[in-house]
Structure formats: structure tokens, C-alpha cells
Amino acid sequence: MTAGRLSHLFGDAFAGRRVLVTGHTGFKGSWLALWLDALGAQVFGLALPAQGEPNHSRLLRLPLEQALLDLRDATAVRAAVRSFAPEVIFHLAAQPLVRRSYSMPVATFDTNVMGLVNLLEAVRATPSVRAVVNATTDKCYANRNTARGYREGDALGGHDPYSASKACAEIVTGSYRSSFLSQDDGRGFAVGLATARAGNVVGGGDWGDDRLIPDLVRSAVSGRVTRIRYPRATRPWQHVLEPLAGYLMLAQRLLADPEGAAQAWNFGPDAAGELSVGEVVEHMRAFWPAIDIELESATQPHEATQLHLDCSKARERLAWRTVWPADVTLARTARWYRRHHEAGEVGSAFDLHQYVADARQAGLAWAA
């Protein structure tokens, strides 16, 4: 994709701006790097090396400068951030898996909490930084398995180590915001620091372990049966571009109003996007019949069966809302993987441009 082709979006807030994405070699981070490149930003990446083959980040071949390092290395993180001198940081790097957090609790807390501390210390030492969006998760809430959507002011918590680590990351963010970054620390302006809490995301290019869509794709490609756990568990599902649009809108607002926007924000689909795991499987199978599943009945580590977000704050104050309904999201996801498998295509740029076109047709201000 040619940089700058979409530079008019978000009020030209990112055209020519120096932007750092942590976790750019991951699924969501690679999609964000793609979008920022299309917006004309000068994109930098900080992450562990891309894992697995195929890998979405490697397939995109974006022309960005990167530092491949571990967030737990405070000295290296500080040196890289100072070298890049970004104005905006999107923090997506994490140990993101619930089930892995049971087998790696220390690494999960170390990466998701102390890694964040290391990054924020680097921000304090880098005068160029104006705005930071810390992407946490909807799982940061103390989940009561209630049908009511969780609001930004609800209690934080977490049964499993991953969820608990992200609740801790929210508290760390609030502490650094109030203690250090909400005032001018000598750089001439306050740093806008906000958190973004999003639900499960899907889309082409995710081959991660222990995730529903990649597991279904592996089933279709290999011809093997995929065992599905908790088919009745309900989650808010959305295309990866939906919360990323929210992150970009939030960063745009932080640049303009670093104090007013420096809060927590939910980004999730409306009720129609809240599907059970079984419903997601059936949608995917409708577009790729080669997917073969078997229900899993073995005992699993604790996971909440219901998790819903109330996103009225983002809708009312940022004018953010989703563009693609669940059926479109899952159809485009299945098509991305099927075309990559059958023809070697990488349809990410095509999906991005179609998403922007549909957002414009729906009258979303950021796409005007």
C-alpha cells in the first residue's frame, strides 16, 4: 500500500507524524501498523520478533524501522523509544492469552505490568511524546457474569492471571497519568494517556495459538477436526479494524485535548455482535465448509461465560461506532483466509480500503 493514500482520515492527525506501535509483529499490532502507514505516518515498531509461519507482519512487508526486543528489558526499551522520538505511542505488546497465563503466570505479570512500567518510564524520558493509547482488554473488569454491559467506571479485577495482569495495567496507567504525565513535566505540554478496552477481535492474518478463528482455519487447511471448548460462551466479536478505528480516534482526541480524553474507553460491538462460540463456528463454516469441529467436554481453566461492554461513552463522546455487522465480519475473515490458502493472496489492504469506504458511506466523521 502506498503511504498517504488515506492520509485525509482522522482529520489528517497522523500524516507525517512519528508513531510507535508496540507489539507491531502481533495480529492487532500489524493491522494497526498497516493502517498508520496508509495514513502517511512515519511508523516505528517495538516488539519481540514475529512468531510462527505464516505471520501477518511478515506478509505485509511494511517499510518501518523497528526494535526487536523484550519489554521486560527496561534499558533497551528506554533507548529504543528515545531513538525513535515518537509523538504518539500505541501500546499493544502483551502476553495476550488467558490459558497461557495459567502455565506462565510470572511471565504474564512481568510482561503485562512491568513491561508497561518500563514503557511509561521511557515516555517520561522522551520529550517528543504527546499521546499514549494503552490497549488493555474487556477482561480487565471484575466479571460477575451479568447481562449488563460493563462501563468504564466499574470495578476492575480478574480471576485468571491474564485478566488480573490487565486490571493491574489499568491501575498502573492511572497512577502514571495522575502522578507524572497529566502535568507539564518540562516538555512544554501534558501527555495524554488513555486506556482502550476492546473485546475479541477477528480478521485475516491471525495464526495465534489457542484462538478460535486460527483453530478453525487450521482445521480447514489440514483437514483435521478442531475441538471446541465452551460453545455456549458468549463474547463481543468484532473485526480487528473496528477497535483500531477507536484507538486512532482516541489518539486524535488526545492530541487535541490531552486532559479531557485521558481516561478509559470501551470499544465493542452492539448486542448483535455478541455471539456464542458455537454461532461463530457456524458462521465461519457457512463460508468455508471444510471447517470440521467436535465439541470439547473436558474440564477447562476458568473462563467467564458472559462478557459484554457498554460502549455508550465512546459512541457519545468520540462518535465511534462499528461499521461491519457480525455476518459481514466473519464472511470477510473467512474469505481472507480461504484466498490466502488457495491463492496466496494477502487481502489486508483490500479489507482496509473496503472498511474505510463502508465507514464513509455510513456517515462516520473520521472517514469523511
Kinemage of the C-alpha trace (Angstrom):
@kinemage 1
@onewidth
@group {chain A} dominant
@subgroup {mainchain}
@vectorlist {calphas} color= white
{ca met a 1} P 0.000 0.000 0.000
{ca thr a 2} L 1.263 3.459 -0.841
{ca ala a 3} L 1.742 5.569 2.279
{ca gly a 4} L -0.554 8.557 2.479
{ca arg a 5} L -3.355 7.226 0.288
{ca leu a 6} L -5.691 7.509 3.273
{ca ser a 7} L -3.904 10.435 4.927
{ca his a 8} L -7.060 12.568 4.954
{ca leu a 9} L -8.709 10.318 7.541
{ca phe a 10} L -8.963 11.336 11.200
{ca gly a 11} L -8.566 14.994 10.263
{ca asp a 12} L -5.025 14.450 8.909
{ca ala a 13} L -3.914 13.847 12.505
{ca phe a 14} L -1.354 11.178 11.575
{ca ala a 15} L 0.014 12.324 8.219
{ca gly a 16} L 3.755 12.854 8.631
{ca arg a 17} L 3.610 12.177 12.376
{ca arg a 18} L 6.096 9.890 14.148
{ca val a 19} L 4.120 6.999 15.646
{ca leu a 20} L 5.342 3.997 17.637
{ca val a 21} L 3.385 0.736 17.789
{ca thr a 22} L 4.462 -1.757 20.417
{ca gly a 23} L 3.501 -5.295 19.505
{ca his a 24} L 3.615 -4.494 15.794
{ca thr a 25} L 4.594 -8.088 14.975
{ca gly a 26} L 1.371 -9.386 16.525
{ca phe a 27} L -2.041 -9.710 14.931
{ca lys a 28} L -3.713 -6.496 16.045
{ca gly a 29} L -0.455 -4.528 16.018
{ca ser a 30} L 0.336 -5.487 12.435
{ca trp a 31} L -3.089 -4.317 11.271
{ca leu a 32} L -2.572 -1.007 13.105
{ca ala a 33} L 0.868 -0.565 11.531
{ca leu a 34} L -0.699 -1.178 8.106
{ca trp a 35} L -3.351 1.474 8.730
{ca leu a 36} L -0.884 4.034 10.085
{ca asp a 37} L 1.353 3.515 7.070
{ca ala a 38} L -1.646 4.168 4.820
{ca leu a 39} L -2.369 7.333 6.821
{ca gly a 40} L 1.072 8.651 5.935
{ca ala a 41} L 2.569 8.295 9.411
{ca gln a 42} L 6.227 7.513 9.977
{ca val a 43} L 5.731 4.199 11.753
{ca phe a 44} L 8.131 2.579 14.200
{ca gly a 45} L 7.754 -0.839 15.782
{ca leu a 46} L 8.858 -2.276 19.107
{ca ala a 47} L 8.174 -5.936 19.791
{ca leu a 48} L 9.524 -9.435 20.024
{ca pro a 49} L 10.429 -10.967 16.637
{ca ala a 50} L 7.466 -12.171 14.603
{ca gln a 51} L 6.451 -15.655 15.722
{ca gly a 52} L 5.300 -18.563 13.590
{ca glu a 53} L 4.850 -19.108 9.908
{ca pro a 54} L 2.880 -17.695 8.223
{ca asn a 55} L 2.893 -14.385 10.067
{ca his a 56} L 0.773 -11.368 9.158
{ca ser a 57} L 3.508 -8.857 9.962
{ca arg a 58} L 5.993 -10.550 7.634
{ca leu a 59} L 3.378 -10.934 4.899
{ca leu a 60} L 2.650 -7.180 4.929
{ca arg a 61} L 6.311 -6.216 4.395
{ca leu a 62} L 5.785 -2.713 5.722
{ca pro a 63} L 8.685 -0.238 5.376
{ca leu a 64} L 9.109 0.595 9.041
{ca glu a 65} L 12.026 0.940 11.411
{ca gln a 66} L 11.792 -1.500 14.282
{ca ala a 67} L 13.438 -2.578 17.521
{ca leu a 68} L 13.028 -6.293 18.201
{ca leu a 69} L 13.340 -6.554 21.948
{ca asp a 70} L 11.579 -7.636 25.131
{ca leu a 71} L 9.501 -5.093 27.054
{ca arg a 72} L 10.973 -6.518 30.241
{ca asp a 73} L 14.364 -5.061 29.277
{ca ala a 74} L 13.905 -1.564 30.694
{ca thr a 75} L 17.219 -0.207 29.411
{ca ala a 76} L 16.617 -1.397 25.853
{ca val a 77} L 13.033 -0.088 25.837
{ca arg a 78} L 14.131 3.346 27.017
{ca ala a 79} L 16.917 3.538 24.437
{ca ala a 80} L 14.615 2.486 21.584
{ca val a 81} L 11.856 4.944 22.472
{ca arg a 82} L 14.310 7.818 22.819
{ca ser a 83} L 15.879 6.886 19.479
{ca phe a 84} L 12.522 6.788 17.680
{ca ala a 85} L 11.349 10.041 19.339
{ca pro a 86} L 7.666 9.346 18.617
{ca glu a 87} L 4.851 11.820 19.148
{ca val a 88} L 2.203 9.120 19.539
{ca ile a 89} L 2.507 5.633 21.046
{ca phe a 90} L 0.035 2.785 20.691
{ca his a 91} L 0.882 0.128 23.279
{ca leu a 92} L -0.348 -3.285 22.112
{ca ala a 93} L 2.550 -5.548 23.144
{ca ala a 94} L 1.461 -8.142 25.708
{ca gln a 95} L 1.178 -11.769 26.691
{ca pro a 96} L -2.407 -11.939 25.399
{ca leu a 97} L -3.667 -15.458 26.114
{ca val a 98} L -5.807 -16.480 29.081
{ca arg a 99} L -4.909 -20.162 29.010
{ca arg a 100} L -1.189 -19.478 28.562
{ca ser a 101} L -1.311 -17.231 31.623
{ca tyr a 102} L -2.117 -20.270 33.772
{ca ser a 103} L 1.082 -22.001 32.713
{ca met a 104} L 3.162 -18.782 32.611
{ca pro a 105} L 1.807 -16.513 35.361
{ca val a 106} L 5.122 -14.862 36.228
{ca ala a 107} L 5.935 -14.046 32.595
{ca thr a 108} L 2.383 -12.779 32.092
{ca phe a 109} L 2.544 -10.338 35.008
{ca asp a 110} L 6.126 -9.385 34.186
{ca thr a 111} L 5.297 -8.547 30.577
{ca asn a 112} L 1.846 -7.019 31.025
{ca val a 113} L 2.590 -4.994 34.156
{ca met a 114} L 6.330 -4.338 34.428
{ca gly a 115} L 6.648 -4.129 30.651
{ca leu a 116} L 4.104 -1.315 30.773
{ca val a 117} L 6.005 0.373 33.609
{ca asn a 118} L 9.188 0.208 31.516
{ca leu a 119} L 7.402 1.790 28.572
{ca leu a 120} L 5.909 4.587 30.659
{ca glu a 121} L 9.303 5.295 32.200
{ca ala a 122} L 10.637 5.570 28.637
{ca val a 123} L 7.814 8.009 27.859
{ca arg a 124} L 8.862 10.145 30.817
{ca ala a 125} L 12.400 10.225 29.413
{ca thr a 126} L 11.310 11.095 25.842
{ca pro a 127} L 10.208 14.745 25.436
{ca ser a 128} L 8.660 14.210 21.989
{ca val a 129} L 5.776 12.008 23.222
{ca arg a 130} L 2.411 13.770 23.252
{ca ala a 131} L -0.141 10.941 23.413
{ca val a 132} L -0.208 7.298 24.521
{ca val a 133} L -3.029 4.797 23.958
{ca asn a 134} L -2.630 1.700 26.128
{ca ala a 135} L -4.725 -1.144 24.699
{ca thr a 136} L -5.809 -3.397 27.555
{ca thr a 137} L -8.865 -5.664 27.289
{ca asp a 138} L -12.517 -6.102 28.231
{ca lys a 139} L -11.299 -8.831 30.592
{ca cys a 140} L -9.894 -6.189 32.974
{ca tyr a 141} L -13.305 -5.919 34.651
{ca ala a 142} L -14.261 -7.914 37.742
{ca asn a 143} L -16.560 -10.228 35.810
{ca arg a 144} L -19.837 -11.087 37.517
{ca asn a 145} L -21.259 -12.979 34.520
{ca thr a 146} L -24.004 -10.393 34.316
{ca ala a 147} L -26.021 -9.499 31.239
{ca arg a 148} L -25.412 -5.783 31.853
{ca gly a 149} L -22.621 -4.283 29.813
{ca tyr a 150} L -19.588 -3.207 31.822
{ca arg a 151} L -18.940 0.534 31.974
{ca glu a 152} L -15.601 2.263 32.308
{ca gly a 153} L -16.223 3.110 35.962
{ca asp a 154} L -16.980 -0.479 37.003
{ca ala a 155} L -14.678 -2.389 39.325
{ca leu a 156} L -11.500 -3.887 37.910
{ca gly a 157} L -10.467 -7.452 38.635
{ca gly a 158} L -9.511 -10.759 37.115
{ca his a 159} L -9.826 -14.421 38.030
{ca asp a 160} L -7.086 -15.683 35.719
{ca pro a 161} L -3.541 -14.253 35.632
{ca tyr a 162} L -4.033 -12.629 32.219
{ca ser a 163} L -7.171 -10.732 33.241
{ca ala a 164} L -5.640 -9.771 36.570
{ca ser a 165} L -2.498 -8.501 34.845
{ca lys a 166} L -4.578 -6.272 32.593
{ca ala a 167} L -6.536 -4.920 35.552
{ca cys a 168} L -3.161 -4.113 37.111
{ca ala a 169} L -2.115 -2.413 33.856
{ca glu a 170} L -5.172 -0.178 34.092
{ca ile a 171} L -4.219 0.817 37.642
{ca val a 172} L -0.598 1.451 36.622
{ca thr a 173} L -1.797 3.637 33.749
{ca gly a 174} L -3.985 5.689 36.072
{ca ser a 175} L -1.127 6.100 38.514
{ca tyr a 176} L 1.341 7.333 35.893
{ca arg a 177} L -1.279 9.629 34.415
{ca ser a 178} L -2.101 11.335 37.725
{ca ser a 179} L 1.412 11.233 39.198
{ca phe a 180} L 3.547 12.229 36.215
{ca leu a 181} L 2.003 12.778 32.798
{ca ser a 182} L -1.132 14.865 33.330
{ca gln a 183} L 1.031 17.871 34.151
{ca asp a 184} L 3.712 19.582 32.096
{ca asp a 185} L 6.853 17.773 33.241
{ca gly a 186} L 9.156 20.172 31.443
{ca arg a 187} L 8.395 19.195 27.844
{ca gly a 188} L 6.018 22.120 27.382
{ca phe a 189} L 2.736 20.180 27.446
{ca ala a 190} L 0.913 17.417 29.289
{ca val a 191} L 0.985 13.893 27.827
{ca gly a 192} L -2.429 12.442 27.031
{ca leu a 193} L -2.521 8.874 28.397
{ca ala a 194} L -5.633 6.747 27.914
{ca thr a 195} L -6.612 3.085 28.018
{ca ala a 196} L -8.698 1.288 25.415
{ca arg a 197} L -10.665 -1.807 26.409
{ca ala a 198} L -11.791 -3.928 23.480
{ca gly a 199} L -13.460 -7.298 23.144
{ca asn a 200} L -12.442 -10.252 20.999
{ca val a 201} L -11.302 -9.306 17.503
{ca val a 202} L -11.187 -11.364 14.328
{ca gly a 203} L -9.874 -10.821 10.829
{ca gly a 204} L -7.357 -12.216 8.409
{ca gly a 205} L -3.790 -12.856 9.459
{ca asp a 206} L -4.196 -14.282 12.953
{ca trp a 207} L -2.431 -17.624 13.338
{ca gly a 208} L -2.013 -17.442 17.115
{ca asp a 209} L -2.254 -20.445 19.370
{ca asp a 210} L -5.374 -21.223 21.368
{ca arg a 211} L -7.639 -18.819 19.489
{ca leu a 212} L -10.944 -19.772 17.946
{ca ile a 213} L -10.602 -18.424 14.380
{ca pro a 214} L -6.995 -19.632 13.845
{ca asp a 215} L -8.014 -23.051 15.186
{ca leu a 216} L -10.889 -23.198 12.675
{ca val a 217} L -8.575 -22.129 9.863
{ca arg a 218} L -6.069 -24.829 10.783
{ca ser a 219} L -8.924 -27.338 10.658
{ca ala a 220} L -9.914 -26.270 7.139
{ca val a 221} L -6.331 -26.244 5.875
{ca ser a 222} L -5.255 -29.559 7.424
{ca gly a 223} L -8.485 -31.485 7.142
{ca arg a 224} L -8.339 -32.282 10.854
{ca val a 225} L -11.107 -31.965 13.423
{ca thr a 226} L -10.921 -28.941 15.750
{ca arg a 227} L -12.179 -29.439 19.293
{ca ile a 228} L -14.272 -26.522 20.505
{ca arg a 229} L -14.435 -25.649 24.189
{ca tyr a 230} L -17.298 -23.702 25.733
{ca pro a 231} L -19.527 -23.484 22.625
{ca arg a 232} L -22.149 -21.557 24.612
{ca ala a 233} L -19.731 -18.937 25.952
{ca thr a 234} L -20.794 -15.509 24.690
{ca arg a 235} L -18.321 -12.839 23.664
{ca pro a 236} L -18.447 -9.487 21.822
{ca trp a 237} L -16.922 -10.253 18.397
{ca gln a 238} L -15.774 -7.532 16.017
{ca his a 239} L -13.431 -7.118 13.085
{ca val a 240} L -9.954 -6.019 14.139
{ca leu a 241} L -10.393 -2.738 12.251
{ca glu a 242} L -13.296 -1.693 14.499
{ca pro a 243} L -11.375 -1.111 17.758
{ca leu a 244} L -8.365 0.139 15.780
{ca ala a 245} L -10.569 2.901 14.405
{ca gly a 246} L -11.431 3.667 18.018
{ca tyr a 247} L -7.759 3.728 19.033
{ca leu a 248} L -6.989 6.138 16.205
{ca met a 249} L -9.920 8.368 17.108
{ca leu a 250} L -8.802 8.327 20.732
{ca ala a 251} L -5.224 9.273 19.831
{ca gln a 252} L -6.532 12.087 17.631
{ca arg a 253} L -8.567 13.383 20.574
{ca leu a 254} L -5.627 13.040 22.981
{ca leu a 255} L -3.502 15.207 20.706
{ca ala a 256} L -6.178 17.882 20.711
{ca asp a 257} L -7.346 17.515 24.320
{ca pro a 258} L -4.762 15.586 26.379
{ca glu a 259} L -6.567 16.160 29.672
{ca gly a 260} L -10.189 15.620 28.640
{ca ala a 261} L -9.582 12.387 26.707
{ca ala a 262} L -7.094 10.850 29.150
{ca gln a 263} L -9.477 8.233 30.508
{ca ala a 264} L -10.550 4.635 29.985
{ca trp a 265} L -12.663 3.835 26.909
{ca asn a 266} L -14.626 0.750 25.843
{ca phe a 267} L -14.689 -0.340 22.188
{ca gly a 268} L -17.001 -3.220 21.391
{ca pro a 269} L -19.904 -4.222 19.163
{ca asp a 270} L -23.571 -3.726 19.913
{ca ala a 271} L -25.778 -6.609 21.030
{ca ala a 272} L -25.929 -8.076 17.502
{ca gly a 273} L -22.166 -8.658 17.631
{ca glu a 274} L -22.326 -10.646 20.855
{ca leu a 275} L -22.321 -14.248 19.646
{ca ser a 276} L -21.688 -17.584 21.273
{ca val a 277} L -18.607 -19.532 20.236
{ca gly a 278} L -20.919 -22.046 18.556
{ca glu a 279} L -22.592 -19.308 16.496
{ca val a 280} L -19.205 -18.005 15.338
{ca val a 281} L -18.247 -21.521 14.244
{ca glu a 282} L -21.429 -21.904 12.208
{ca his a 283} L -20.934 -18.506 10.509
{ca met a 284} L -17.386 -19.478 9.527
{ca arg a 285} L -18.447 -22.903 8.267
{ca ala a 286} L -21.064 -21.260 6.043
{ca phe a 287} L -18.257 -19.538 4.125
{ca trp a 288} L -15.680 -22.319 4.424
{ca pro a 289} L -17.364 -25.748 4.648
{ca ala a 290} L -14.002 -27.508 5.054
{ca ile a 291} L -14.001 -26.473 8.740
{ca asp a 292} L -14.652 -29.584 10.847
{ca ile a 293} L -15.340 -29.352 14.586
{ca glu a 294} L -16.010 -31.501 17.631
{ca leu a 295} L -17.347 -30.211 20.928
{ca glu a 296} L -14.948 -30.469 23.867
{ca ser a 297} L -16.350 -31.696 27.179
{ca ala a 298} L -13.170 -31.873 29.291
{ca thr a 299} L -12.713 -29.582 32.281
{ca gln a 300} L -11.010 -26.312 31.349
{ca pro a 301} L -9.417 -23.489 33.354
{ca his a 302} L -11.855 -20.820 34.466
{ca glu a 303} L -13.214 -18.500 31.802
{ca ala a 304} L -16.253 -16.262 32.156
{ca thr a 305} L -19.227 -17.382 30.114
{ca gln a 306} L -20.586 -13.862 29.572
{ca leu a 307} L -18.722 -10.641 28.915
{ca his a 308} L -20.384 -7.552 27.488
{ca leu a 309} L -19.229 -3.951 27.159
{ca asp a 310} L -21.266 -0.766 27.378
{ca cys a 311} L -19.685 1.479 24.725
{ca ser a 312} L -22.064 4.420 25.034
{ca lys a 313} L -19.237 6.690 26.210
{ca ala a 314} L -17.212 6.137 23.002
{ca arg a 315} L -20.329 6.495 20.865
{ca glu a 316} L -21.427 9.726 22.513
{ca arg a 317} L -18.089 11.459 23.105
{ca leu a 318} L -15.923 10.164 20.241
{ca ala a 319} L -18.723 9.468 17.741
{ca trp a 320} L -17.289 5.964 17.366
{ca arg a 321} L -19.372 3.010 16.301
{ca thr a 322} L -18.842 -0.250 14.489
{ca val a 323} L -19.151 -0.478 10.722
{ca trp a 324} L -19.446 -4.175 9.865
{ca pro a 325} L -22.117 -6.412 11.428
{ca ala a 326} L -21.124 -9.873 12.619
{ca asp a 327} L -22.092 -11.690 9.435
{ca val a 328} L -20.013 -9.335 7.270
{ca thr a 329} L -17.091 -9.517 9.695
{ca leu a 330} L -16.998 -13.305 9.703
{ca ala a 331} L -17.569 -13.552 5.943
{ca arg a 332} L -14.639 -11.233 5.225
{ca thr a 333} L -12.499 -13.096 7.736
{ca ala a 334} L -13.250 -16.467 6.181
{ca arg a 335} L -12.630 -15.072 2.694
{ca trp a 336} L -9.254 -13.616 3.736
{ca tyr a 337} L -8.015 -16.970 4.988
{ca arg a 338} L -9.509 -19.016 2.193
{ca arg a 339} L -7.962 -16.800 -0.521
{ca his a 340} L -4.629 -16.847 1.242
{ca his a 341} L -4.743 -20.630 1.467
{ca glu a 342} L -5.931 -21.234 -2.098
{ca ala a 343} L -4.187 -18.410 -3.983
{ca gly a 344} L -1.542 -16.958 -1.661
{ca glu a 345} L -3.340 -13.602 -1.525
{ca val a 346} L -2.878 -11.155 1.365
{ca gly a 347} L -6.125 -9.223 1.387
{ca ser a 348} L -5.456 -6.896 4.306
{ca ala a 349} L -5.048 -3.668 2.320
{ca phe a 350} L -8.176 -4.516 0.319
{ca asp a 351} L -10.171 -5.091 3.515
{ca leu a 352} L -8.859 -1.827 4.991
{ca his a 353} L -9.935 0.200 1.973
{ca gln a 354} L -13.335 -1.517 1.897
{ca tyr a 355} L -13.801 -0.825 5.592
{ca val a 356} L -12.988 2.860 5.088
{ca ala a 357} L -15.385 3.049 2.136
{ca asp a 358} L -18.178 1.444 4.165
{ca ala a 359} L -17.483 3.779 7.095
{ca arg a 360} L -17.697 6.757 4.765
{ca gln a 361} L -20.974 5.500 3.323
{ca ala a 362} L -22.307 5.041 6.858
{ca gly a 363} L -21.527 8.716 7.558
{ca leu a 364} L -18.770 8.264 10.145
{ca ala a 365} L -16.965 11.551 10.626
{ca trp a 366} L -13.448 10.073 10.824
{ca ala a 367} L -13.838 8.659 7.300
{ca ala a 368} L -15.064 11.872 5.699
